[in-house]
Amino acid sequence: MEDKYLATFPFKNKPFLHQKAYLQRFYREPICALFADTGTGKSFMLINNIAMLYDQGKINGALIVAPKGVYRNWFKLEIPKHMPDHVVYRMAIWNPSPKKAEAEALDSMFGVTEDLKVLVMNIEAFSTDKGTKFAQRFLNAHNSFFAVDESTTIKGHTAKRTKNTIKSAKLAKYRRIATGSPVTKAPMDLYSQCEFLSDDCLGLPSYYSFLARYAVTVERSVGTHTFKQVVGYRRLDELHEKLSKFSFRVRKDECFDLPEKTFLRREVELTPEQKRAYDQMVLMALATFDKGMTSTTNALTQIMRLQQIVCGHITLDSKEVVPLKNNRIAELMSAIEESDGKIIIWAYFRHSIEEIKLTLQKEYGMNAVATYFGDTPDEERSEIVERFQDMDNELRFFVGQPRTGGYGLTLTAAHTMIYYANGYDLETRLQSEARIDRYGQTHKMTYIDLFTPNTVDEKIVDALVNKMDIANIILQENPRDWIKND
């Protein structure tokens, strides 16, 4: 029977059935592991959980922690979109070197007021003493709700940020972890995530006791160093039973009321090396445009060079490709960790395709990746598609260029598509999206765009997602509006 309070709760947006089911079961509970597939609305569930506890006087502060690629989405989009209208709240986002307005907002988190205080931080801040101390100060100042989105970021039990996050969690009255795939490599991934919730929710006192109970190990020696290597797992039914007591699982293909397509975005910050190169290229481009009228071809070339930089490389006039230190590959891997099943990754530049392939092969194995672009031999193309469509085949990642692989192919073995970068052609974007949206698709589909804010990269994504033709826009607009760094 539905909770009377829940039945009359004034949601800002109508909840899906699985979202109401989560709140019905867990909104009052001190701990919960929300294992929900990407695109099922984890943020909606957590935000309304916070609102309900605040309504009932259980909390007056909420700390939301997420990776760099998504934590700003919480601040700019998710909380304003889903926080019920009757909840009076103030919000701040962590910045270790805040500007005046940001510093004032952070200071306001400690004011003696009756409104709800919401602090959003990136998980990387817990690798630093400054970030950890600020989070602990906030948690100490309030009756707090503490949630870690994409909680596989704390799966490494020896990592400094994991230790700091778990230590900080002890100060919170309510704790949540949220992730689509809690076990990305092995059951051992679960221990630290569960330790964040409670020291005893798994009934074992340490990681090593967890390892001893659920892993099969053999002793190995390398020189004078002896260690235990995991060669298998056991008692997984028992582990599942323990998890079921404090976890809520949402699979996208079981949510019949979800939209067929979900579009998500993940931000990628420029490295200092990229920022320098980008700013220099903007100045060069502006200088070119200031000389007078420029052709559409030249405008597209300048935009392409700027996009190369945000993707992590630059092609010189000599045709030499120079790699730039970047965060895009790391953000791609983070998005993959949150996704299950086979995945299509579209990249615009050949250098990116090669970098993605090598990274995925290193992480998932040589046979887990295939590339499909202009240089792929014709005789190999049909074989790649056949292997990818075979659900029993170990080929999990299809990495391609939309102009080559985005037309005509049926790739319905995947229901997740990631755009590492976009081109400028709307038709190509729509055609590439359709590779998984074809007869035979039985899952809800998720499309994820990686983009760098305040660059031409964001302009391109905005235009494509809003179904605008970029080539026409460039013909009608001054190119400086595209290349100017905001």
C-alpha positions in Angstrom: 0.0 0.0 0.0 1.3 3.4 -0.9 2.5 5.7 1.9 -0.2 8.4 2.5 2.5 11.1 2.6 4.0 9.9 -0.6 0.6 9.7 -2.3 0.0 13.4 -1.6 3.5 14.7 -2.0 3.7 17.7 -4.4 6.3 16.5 -6.9 7.5 19.2 -9.3 7.5 16.6 -12.1 5.5 13.4 -12.3 7.5 10.4 -11.1 7.8 7.2 -13.0 6.6 4.0 -11.3 10.1 2.8 -10.4 10.9 6.3 -8.9 7.8 6.1 -6.6 8.7 2.5 -5.7 12.2 3.6 -4.6 10.8 6.5 -2.5 8.1 4.2 -1.0 10.6 1.7 0.2 13.7 3.8 1.1 13.0 7.5 1.6 13.0 7.2 5.4 15.9 4.7 5.6 19.3 5.9 6.8 21.2 4.0 4.1 20.5 2.9 0.5 22.4 1.7 -2.5 20.5 2.9 -5.6 21.7 0.7 -8.4 19.9 2.4 -11.3 20.7 2.2 -15.0 21.8 5.4 -16.8 18.7 7.3 -17.9 16.3 6.0 -15.2 16.4 9.3 -13.2 18.6 8.7 -10.2 18.8 12.4 -9.7 15.0 12.7 -9.5 14.9 10.0 -6.8 17.6 11.5 -4.7 16.4 15.1 -4.9 12.9 14.1 -3.9 14.3 11.9 -1.1 16.1 15.0 0.2 12.9 17.1 -0.1 10.8 14.5 1.9 13.3 14.3 4.7 13.6 18.0 4.9 9.8 18.3 5.0 9.6 16.0 7.9 12.3 17.8 9.8 14.9 15.0 9.6 17.6 17.0 7.7 18.5 20.6 7.0 21.5 20.0 4.8 22.3 17.9 1.7 25.7 17.1 0.2 25.7 15.8 -3.4 29.0 14.5 -4.7 29.6 13.5 -8.3 32.5 13.2 -10.8 33.7 16.4 -12.6 31.8 15.5 -15.8 28.4 15.6 -14.1 28.5 17.5 -10.9 27.8 20.8 -12.5 24.7 19.3 -14.1 23.4 18.7 -10.6 23.9 22.4 -9.7 22.7 24.0 -13.0 20.0 21.5 -14.2 18.9 18.7 -12.0 18.3 20.3 -8.6 16.4 23.4 -10.1 14.5 21.0 -12.4 13.3 18.5 -9.7 13.3 20.2 -6.3 9.7 20.6 -5.4 8.4 24.2 -5.5 7.4 24.3 -1.8 10.9 23.6 -0.6 12.9 26.8 0.3 16.5 26.1 -0.4 19.9 27.7 -1.1 22.6 26.1 -3.1 26.4 26.3 -3.6 28.9 24.5 -5.7 32.4 23.7 -4.6 35.3 25.6 -6.0 38.7 25.5 -4.3 39.5 29.0 -5.6 36.0 30.6 -5.7 35.2 34.0 -7.2 33.3 36.5 -5.1 29.8 35.2 -5.8 30.8 31.6 -5.4 32.6 32.3 -2.1 29.5 34.1 -0.8 27.3 31.2 -1.7 29.7 28.7 0.0 29.7 30.9 3.1 25.9 30.9 3.1 25.9 27.2 3.7 26.7 27.8 7.3 24.1 30.5 8.1 21.6 29.9 10.8 18.5 29.8 8.7 15.5 27.5 8.3 15.9 26.8 4.6 17.5 23.7 3.2 21.3 24.0 2.4 22.4 22.1 -0.7 26.2 21.7 -1.4 27.4 20.2 -4.6 31.0 18.9 -4.8 33.1 16.9 -7.3 34.4 13.6 -6.0 38.0 14.7 -6.9 37.8 17.3 -4.1 38.1 14.5 -1.6 41.6 13.8 -2.9 42.5 17.1 -1.2 42.6 18.1 2.4 40.9 21.4 1.6 38.0 19.8 -0.1 37.6 17.1 2.5 37.7 19.6 5.4 35.1 21.8 3.8 32.8 18.8 3.3 33.2 17.7 6.9 32.6 21.2 8.1 29.3 21.2 6.2 28.3 17.8 7.4 29.1 18.7 11.0 27.0 21.9 10.8 23.8 20.2 9.7 21.6 17.1 10.1 22.8 15.9 6.7 22.0 13.8 3.7 25.1 12.6 1.8 24.9 11.1 -1.6 27.6 10.0 -4.0 26.5 9.8 -7.6 28.5 7.4 -9.8 29.8 5.7 -6.7 32.2 3.5 -8.6 34.5 6.5 -8.2 35.1 5.3 -4.6 35.5 1.6 -5.4 39.3 1.7 -4.8 39.7 0.9 -1.2 43.2 2.3 -0.9 42.6 5.6 -2.7 42.9 8.8 -0.7 39.6 10.1 -2.0 37.8 6.9 -1.1 39.2 7.0 2.5 38.3 10.7 2.9 34.8 10.2 1.5 34.1 7.2 3.8 35.5 9.1 6.8 33.2 12.1 6.0 30.2 9.9 5.5 30.2 9.0 9.2 29.1 12.6 9.9 25.9 12.3 7.8 22.6 11.1 9.2 21.4 9.7 5.8 23.7 8.2 3.2 23.1 7.1 -0.4 25.3 5.7 -3.2 24.0 5.8 -6.8 25.4 4.0 -9.8 24.3 2.2 -12.9 26.9 -0.6 -12.7 28.2 -1.0 -9.1 30.5 -3.9 -10.2 32.6 -2.8 -13.2 35.3 -5.3 -12.9 34.8 -7.6 -9.9 32.6 -8.1 -6.8 35.5 -6.5 -4.8 34.3 -3.2 -6.3 31.4 -3.3 -3.9 33.2 -3.2 -0.6 34.2 0.5 -0.4 30.9 1.7 -1.8 29.0 -0.3 0.9 31.5 0.9 3.6 30.5 4.4 2.7 26.9 3.5 3.7 27.8 1.7 6.9 30.7 -0.2 8.5 28.6 -3.3 9.1 26.0 -3.4 6.2 27.9 -6.4 4.7 28.6 -7.9 8.1 32.4 -8.0 7.6 35.0 -5.8 9.4 37.4 -5.1 6.6 38.2 -5.3 2.9 40.5 -8.3 3.5 37.8 -10.3 5.3 35.4 -9.4 2.4 38.1 -10.7 0.0 38.6 -13.9 2.0 34.9 -14.7 2.0 33.9 -13.9 -1.6 37.1 -14.3 -3.6 39.1 -17.4 -4.5 42.8 -16.5 -4.3 46.2 -18.2 -4.9 49.5 -17.1 -3.6 51.9 -15.7 -6.2 55.5 -14.5 -5.9 57.4 -12.0 -8.0 61.0 -11.9 -6.9 60.9 -11.4 -3.1 57.3 -10.0 -3.2 54.5 -12.4 -2.3 50.8 -11.5 -2.9 47.4 -13.1 -3.3 45.9 -13.1 -6.8 42.2 -13.4 -7.3 41.3 -16.2 -9.6 37.6 -16.6 -9.0 34.6 -15.8 -6.8 32.3 -17.7 -4.5 29.2 -17.2 -2.3 27.8 -14.6 -4.7 24.2 -15.7 -3.9 24.9 -14.8 -0.2 26.4 -11.5 -1.3 23.3 -10.7 -3.4 21.1 -11.5 -0.4 23.0 -9.1 1.8 22.8 -6.3 -0.8 19.1 -6.8 -1.4 18.4 -5.7 2.2 19.6 -2.1 1.6 19.7 -1.7 -2.2 17.2 -0.8 -4.9 17.8 -2.1 -8.5 16.4 -0.3 -11.5 17.0 -1.8 -15.0 16.0 0.4 -17.9 14.4 -2.4 -19.9 12.1 -3.1 -17.0 10.8 0.5 -16.9 7.9 0.4 -19.3 6.8 4.0 -18.7 10.2 5.6 -19.5 10.7 7.5 -22.8 12.2 5.4 -25.6 15.2 7.8 -25.8 17.2 9.6 -23.1 19.8 12.2 -24.0 22.5 13.0 -21.4 25.5 15.3 -21.3 28.9 15.1 -19.6 31.2 18.0 -19.2 35.0 17.7 -19.9 37.3 20.4 -18.6 40.2 21.7 -20.6 43.7 21.0 -19.3 46.0 24.0 -19.0 47.8 22.8 -22.2 44.5 22.7 -24.1 43.4 26.1 -22.7 46.6 27.8 -23.9 46.3 26.2 -27.4 42.6 27.0 -27.6 43.1 30.7 -26.6 45.9 31.0 -29.2 43.8 29.5 -31.9 40.9 31.9 -31.1 43.2 34.9 -31.4 44.6 33.6 -34.8 41.1 32.9 -36.1 39.8 36.4 -35.0 42.8 38.0 -36.7 41.9 36.1 -39.9 38.3 37.2 -39.8 39.2 40.8 -39.0 41.0 41.1 -42.3 37.6 41.0 -44.1 35.1 38.6 -45.4 36.0 34.9 -45.1 34.6 31.9 -46.9 32.5 29.3 -45.2 35.3 26.8 -45.9 37.7 28.9 -43.9 35.2 29.3 -41.1 34.7 25.6 -40.9 38.4 25.0 -40.9 39.0 27.3 -37.9 36.1 25.7 -36.0 37.5 22.2 -36.8 40.9 23.2 -35.4 39.3 24.5 -32.2 37.4 21.3 -31.9 40.5 19.2 -32.4 42.1 21.0 -29.5 39.1 20.2 -27.2 39.4 16.6 -28.3 43.0 16.4 -27.3 45.2 17.1 -30.4 46.0 19.6 -33.1 46.9 19.1 -36.7 49.7 21.4 -37.8 50.0 23.0 -41.3 52.7 20.3 -41.9 50.0 17.7 -41.3 51.7 16.5 -38.2 49.3 15.6 -35.4 50.4 16.8 -32.0 48.6 15.2 -29.0 47.5 17.4 -26.1 47.1 16.3 -22.6 43.3 16.1 -22.1 40.5 14.8 -19.8 38.2 13.5 -22.5 39.3 9.9 -22.5 38.9 9.7 -18.7 35.4 11.1 -19.0 34.6 8.5 -21.7 35.8 5.7 -19.4 33.7 7.1 -16.5 30.6 7.1 -18.8 31.3 3.6 -19.8 31.5 2.4 -16.2 28.0 3.7 -15.7 26.7 1.8 -18.7 26.0 -1.9 -19.3 26.0 -4.0 -22.5 27.5 -3.1 -25.8 28.3 0.5 -26.6 28.7 2.5 -29.8 31.2 5.4 -29.6 31.3 8.0 -32.4 34.4 10.1 -32.8 35.0 12.8 -35.5 38.8 12.6 -35.8 41.0 9.6 -36.7 43.4 10.4 -33.9 40.6 10.2 -31.4 39.5 6.8 -32.7 42.9 5.4 -32.3 43.3 6.8 -28.8 39.9 5.4 -27.8 40.7 2.0 -29.2 44.0 1.7 -27.4 42.5 2.8 -24.1 39.6 0.4 -24.3 41.9 -2.5 -25.3 44.1 -1.9 -22.4 41.1 -1.8 -20.0 38.8 -4.5 -21.5 41.0 -6.7 -23.7 42.2 -6.7 -27.4 39.0 -8.4 -28.7 36.6 -6.1 -26.9 37.0 -3.2 -29.5 36.6 -2.8 -33.2 37.0 0.4 -35.2 34.9 1.3 -38.2 36.0 4.4 -40.3 37.4 5.3 -43.7 40.5 3.2 -43.4 38.6 0.0 -42.3 39.0 -2.5 -45.2 35.7 -3.3 -47.0 36.1 -7.0 -46.4 36.3 -6.5 -42.6 33.3 -4.2 -42.3 30.5 -6.8 -42.5 32.5 -9.1 -40.2 32.7 -6.4 -37.5 29.0 -5.7 -37.7 28.2 -9.4 -37.5 30.4 -9.9 -34.4 29.0 -6.8 -32.7 25.4 -8.0 -33.3 26.2 -11.3 -31.8 25.4 -10.9 -28.1 27.7 -13.8 -27.2 30.7 -12.3 -28.9 33.2 -10.6 -26.8 33.2 -7.5 -29.1 31.6 -4.9 -26.8 32.7 -1.5 -28.3 32.1 -0.3 -31.8 34.2 2.8 -32.3 33.6 4.7 -35.5 33.2 7.8 -37.6 29.5 8.7 -38.2 30.1 9.5 -41.8 31.4 6.0 -42.4 29.4 3.9 -39.9 26.4 6.1 -39.3 24.5 5.2 -42.5 22.7 2.0 -43.2 24.1 -0.3 -40.5 21.9 -2.1 -38.0 23.7 -2.0 -34.6 20.8 -2.8 -32.3 22.9 -5.1 -30.0 23.7 -1.8 -28.3 21.3 0.5 -26.6 23.9 3.1 -25.5 25.6 5.5 -27.8 28.3 7.9 -26.8 29.4 10.9 -28.9 33.1 11.5 -28.1 32.8 14.5 -30.5 30.4 15.7 -33.1 30.7 16.8 -36.7 28.8 19.7 -38.1 26.2 17.9 -40.3 22.7 17.5 -38.8 21.8 14.7 -41.2 24.9 12.7 -40.2 24.0 13.1 -36.5 20.4 11.9 -37.1 21.5 9.0 -39.2 24.1 7.9 -36.6 21.5 8.0 -33.8 19.3 5.7 -35.9 21.8 2.9 -35.9 20.4 1.6 -32.6 16.9 3.0 -33.2 15.8 0.3 -35.7 13.7 -2.8 -36.0 14.9 -5.3 -33.5 15.8 -2.9 -30.7 14.2 -4.1 -27.5 15.7 -1.7 -25.0 15.3 1.9 -24.1 18.1 3.9 -25.8 20.6 6.3 -24.1 22.6 8.9 -26.0 25.5 10.6 -24.2 27.3 13.7 -25.5 30.8 14.7 -24.2 31.4 18.4 -24.5 33.6 21.1 -23.1 31.7 24.1 -21.8 32.3 27.6 -23.1 33.9 26.4 -26.3 32.9 25.8 -29.9 32.4 22.2 -28.8 29.3 23.2 -26.7 28.0 25.3 -29.6 28.1 22.3 -31.9 26.3 20.0 -29.4 23.7 22.6 -28.7 23.0 23.1 -32.4 22.7 19.4 -33.2 20.6 18.5 -30.2 18.3 21.4 -31.0 18.1 20.0 -34.5 19.7 22.9 -36.2 22.0 22.7 -39.3 25.3 24.1 -38.3 26.5 24.7 -41.8 23.5 27.0 -42.4 24.1 28.7 -39.1 27.7 29.5 -40.1 26.5 30.8 -43.4 24.2 33.2 -41.7 26.2 34.2 -38.6 29.5 35.9 -38.0 32.0 33.1 -37.3 33.5 35.1 -34.4 30.3 34.2 -32.4 31.3 30.6 -32.7 35.0 30.8 -31.9 35.0 33.5 -29.2 35.9 31.9 -25.9 33.1 32.8 -23.4 
